[in-house]
């Protein structure tokens, strides 16, 4: 029977094969178009180039695997291969959209793997507890960075998302999501018992003592207020969802998420009817087809085109490289922002419902392995940390896929490890490192 680390090594092969197959399809399609449909003279060149890219990707993953093998010998053997599959899909799809995006994504992935390795080396074993000691510093630092784009950055579609410095754009909210989960996990670990047993009963609910519940509400409220100031609604939903889930996991009281969901519904109604840019997004969600290409005050050309692209894909898709991103012979955009907001629509159009379901299946397996690490964890902080990080990934996928499919209003959240976004790639690899540390502690013999 293969050891966990050998299973992890073997699990990296599919991601490399996806890179090879994807780049081969791209090169054959491109060169076939240039040669007027004759693929016989281009196949050898396409195979050689795609094989090179696949081996480079595999080599990068194997080097990271070696770090895991020595630093976390008992860690979950499937989390890193699943992340590698997602990253391979992202790089291939981005190269198909624009090679520049793929090259930049690969550079961010290398930085992410470096920070991933640093995270597991510095925080493995009992050193993970250092995060508990500095929970307030981490939380306030994450909130401060999230607020920084309002001061230094410009608005993009009404939201303040990025910090721009030296030609590099960074979204600090990606760091904020990890920081807030660390704070919630640490604080709830110390106060979970008092939140359950103490307090005063009002009607059918037992209100927790404010001495314990107050600091939690202050830090969480500061995070939510910061996100409302920066007008980044998608990240606010992730924070709020993680807050409710961890509160329920820590206390076991269903009343907390029930009250939280009722308050969310009330707040969503108020914001959607009284805050201008949020109201516009709600109108675009309700009436996406009330658009023209140049004037769309009550619709969404982006959402409408994304829905058309997904419908056009059918069950098996139009074929790799066949999605129309711009009108032939022009620079007029058919699918706006295909590299980030609508990359799921591009995948669904080219690979069909089957390909989209496979992608979501990989995310489900990733989240399931993270939750398993949480269930096996031996201490409450690690259990809550792994649960919170897994829920954040699940909510991030739900928010962007739900927006593209018109289940909920569309927001600017990125599809983890697939969509273009340097800060998202880097912080998701750091998140992965924390999950692997927890799983290694849980599986290590006592």
N, C-alpha and C positions, 0 to 999 in steps of 0.2 A: 504493500500500500504506500502511495506517495506521501511524503511528509508535507506539512502545510506550505513550507517555503517552495518545495518543488512543484506543488500544485499552483502556487502563485506564478512561478516562472513559466510553467506550461500555459497558464491562462493568459499570458501576454502575447502568445502567438496569434490569436484571432485579431487583435488590434493591428498587428503588423500586416496581416493578410488583408484587412480592410483598407489599409493605406495603399498597399500594392494594387489591389483590385480597383479602388477608387481612382487613383492617379492614372492607371492604365486606361480606364474608361474615358477620363477627361482628355488625355493626350490623343487617343484614337479618334474621339469625336472632333477635337479641334483640328487635327491634321487631315482628317477625312474631309472636313468642310473646305480646307485650303486646297486639297487635291481633287476637289470635285466629286467626292464620294469614293475614291479608290483608297482602301485601307491596307492593301497588300504591301505598299512601300513604307508604311509608317509603323507597323505593328512592332517590328524589332526595336526601333528607337523608343517607342512608348514603353515597351516592356523593360528595357534597360533603365530608363529614367525612373520609372515607378518602382522598380526593384531597389534602386539606390535610396529613394525616399523611404521605402518600407524598412530597409535595413538600418537607416539612420534613426528612424523612430523606434525600432526595436532595441537598438543599442542604447538609446537614451533611457528607455524603460528598464532594460536589464541593469544598467548602472545604478538606477534608483532602487531596483530590487535587491542589489547587493547590500546597499545601505540598510534596507529593511531586514534582510537576512541576518545581519550581525547585530543591529540595534534592537529589533523587535522580533525575535525568533518565533514567538508564539502568537503573533498577531493574526487577525483574520486573513485567510489566503485569497479572498475573492474581491475585497474592496478595491485594491489597487488595480487589478486587471479590469474591473468594471469601469473605473475612472479612465483607464487607458483606452478602452473601447469608445467611451464618450468623446475623449480628446481626439481620437483618430477620425471619428465621424465629423467633428467640428473642423479639423484642418482640411480634410478633403472637400467638404462642402464650401468652406471659405475660399479655397483655391479655385473651385469651380465658379464662384461668384466674382472674385477678384484676387489674383495671385499676391498682391500686396498685403491684403488682409491675412492671408495664410502665413506669409513670412513673418509678419508682426505677431501673429498668434503663436507661432512656433517659438519666437524669442521670449514672449511672456510665459509660455509653457516651461521653457528652460529655467527662467527665473523662479517660477512657481515650484518646480521640482527641487531647486536649490534651497528655497525656504522650507519646503516640505521636509527635506533631509535635515536641515538645521533644527526644525521644530521637534522631530522625533529624537534627535540626539540630545538636545538641551532639556527636554521635558519628559523623557521616558522614565518609567518607574515611579518612585515616590516623589520625584521632582515636579510631577504634574500638580502637586499640592501648592506649589508656589503661586499658581493662578488664584487660589482661594485667598491667600494673604493679601493680594493686591487687587481685590475685586473692585473696590471703589475707584482706584486709580485707573484700572482698565476700562470701567464703565464710563467715567467722566472723559477719559481720553478718546474713547470711541464716539461719544456724543459730540465732543468738541470738533473732532475731525469731520463728522457728518455735517456740522453746521458751517464748516469752512467754505464750501462752495458758494454759500450765500454772500460771503464777504469778498472772495477772490474770483469766483467764476461767473460766467454768463448763463442766462437761462436758455435751455434747450427744450422747445415745445412746452414752455411755461414752467419747467422744473429746473432747479439748480442741482446739478448732478456731479459735475466734474471740477477738479482742480487742475489747472493748466500751468505747467512750469517747464521751461527748457524744452519745449516741443513735446512734452509727455503729458498725457491726460490720464487722470486717476480718479476713480469714484470711491471716496472714503466711506460711503455707506456700506461697501462690501466688508471693510474692516469692522464697521460698527455692528454688523449682524453677529459676528463672532464674539465681539466684546460684550454685547448685551446678554448673549446666551451664557457666557462665562460668569457674569455677575448674577444672573438669575439662578444658575445652578448652585453657585456658592452660597448665596443668601438663603435660598430655600432649604439647602442642606442644614443650615444652622437653626432655622426657625420653623421648620415644617411641623414639628410637634405642637408648638404653641398656636400655630395657625389652625390646627385641627381641634385642640382640646379647650383652648381659652377663648374668651370673647363673650359677647352678649347676644342673646337671641332676640331678633326682631321679626315678628310675624312667623313666616315659615323658614327663615334663614338665620344662620348664626354668624354674626359679624365678627371678624377677627379683631384682636386687640390692636389699636393703632400704633402702639409702641413697636410692635413687630411688623405690622403691615404697612405702616407709614413710610419708612425708608424705601421699601420696595415700590410703593406707588410713586414716590418722589422721583426715583431714578427712571422708572418706566415712563412716567409722565413727561419727564424732561426729554427722553428719547423720542416720544411721540410728538411733542411740541416742536422739537428740532426738525423732524421730518415734515411736519406741516409747514414750518417756516420755509424749508427748502422746496416744498411742494412735490415731494417724492412719495406718491401715494402707494406704489407697489411695495416699496420697502417697509412702509408703515404697516401694511397688511401682514407682511412676514413677521415683523416684530410683535404685533398684537397676537397673531396666531401662536407663535412660540411662547409668549407670555401665558396664554390661557392653557396650552397643553402642559407646560411645565408646572403650572399651579395645580392642575388636576393630578398629574403624576406624583407630585410631592405630597399632596394632602389626601388624595383619593376622594375628594368631595366634589360631586357633580354640580353642586350649586354654583361653584366659581365659574366654570365655563358657560353655564346657562345664563347667569347674570351678565357675564362678559359678552356673550353673543347678543343679548337683548340691548345692551348698551352700544354695541357695535352697529346694530341695525338702526338705532336712534341716531347715532352719530353719522352714519352713512347717509341717512335721509337728510339731515341738516346740512352736511357738507355738499351733498349733491344738488341741493336746491338753493344754497346761499353763497357758495364759493365759486367765483366765475370760471376758473380753468377746470375745476372738477365738474361743474355743471355742463361745460362744453363736452367733456369726455363722456358724460352720461348721455347727452343728446346724440353724440356720434355712435354710441353703443346701441341706443334705441333705434336710430334711423341711419344706419351706415350707408344705405343706398341713395339717400337724399344728397347726392354729390354731383358736382361737375369737376372736371380736371383742374380748373383754375379758381373755382369759387365754391367752397364747401363749408358754409357757416353752420350747418346743422347735420352734417354727415361726416363720413370718414372715407376718403378715397383709399387710404392705406388699408383699413379694415375690409372694405368692400373688395378690393383686389386680392387681399389675402384669402377671403372666403371663396372667390372665384377660382383661385389657384388650387385650393384644397379640393374643391368639387371637381375640377378638371383632372386631378390625379387619379380619381377612381380607386379601384382596389389595388392594382399593381403599379400604378404610376405611368407617367408619360415617357419615362426613360431617363437615365442619368444624363445630365447636361442638356435636357430638352426644355427646361423651364425658361420662359421668356421673361427676362428682367427689364429689358428696355425694348422699345419699338425698333424693328429692324431698320438699320441705316440712320437712326436718329439717337439723340441722347435723352429722349423723353422716357421717363421712368414708368414701368408697368407695376413693379412691386417695390414700393418705397422701403428703404432700409432693410434689404434682404439679408444683410450680414448679421443683424442683431435682432431687431423686433420681429421680423417676419421670416427668420431662418427656418422655423418649424413649418411655415407654409411652403417654402421652397422644397424642403424634404418631403412633405406630403404630396406635393405636385409631381416630383420626379420619382419617388419610391412608392407612392400610393398609400392607401390606408394600412397595408401590410407593413411597409417600412416605418410609418409613423408609430404603429402599435409596437413594433420591435424596439424602437427608440424608447418609448414610454416603459416598455418591459425592462429595459436595462436600468432606467431610473428607479423603477419599483424594486428591482433586486438590490440596487445600491442602498436605498433607504431601508429595505428589510434587513440587510447585513448590518447597517448602523444600529438599528433598533435591537437586533440580536446582541450586539456588543453591549448595548445598554442593559439588556435583560440579564446578561451574565456578569456585569460589573459587581465588584465586591463592596464598594463603598458608595454612599449616596451621591457624593459630588460627581464621581465618574459616571454613575448611572444617569443623573440628570443632564450632565454635559453631553453625553453621547445621544441621549434622546432629543435634546434641544437642537443639536447640530443636524441630526437626521431630519427632524421636522422642518427646519429652515430650508433644507434642500427640497423636500417634498412640496412645501408651500411655494418656493420659487418656481418650480416646474408648473405647479397648478396655476399660479398667477399669470405666467406668460402664455402657456398653452390655452388656459381658459380665456385669456384676452384675444388671442388669435382666432380661436374658434367661436368667439362671441358668447361664451358662457358668462363672462363678467366683462366690465369695461377694460379696454386695453391700456396697459401701463408700460413703463420703460424698463422693466426687469429683464435681465438676460437669462437665456437658457443655460444652466450650469455646464461649463466645460465644452459646450458646443458652439454657442453664439460668440461673436467677436466681442472681446472686452478684456483688456489686460488685467485690470484690478480684479475682475471677477474670476479669471483663471487662477491668478496668484492666490487669492484668499480661499478659493475652493480647494486648492491643494494643501493649504495650511489646515483647513477644516478636515480634510482627509487624514492628515498627519495626526490630529488630535483623536480622531475616531480609531486609528490604528493603535495609538498608545493605550487607549482604554481597553481595546480588545486584547492587546498583549497582556495587560495586567490581569484581565478576567480569565484568560486561558492559561496563564503561567501556573505551574504546580505550586501549591501552597507550601 
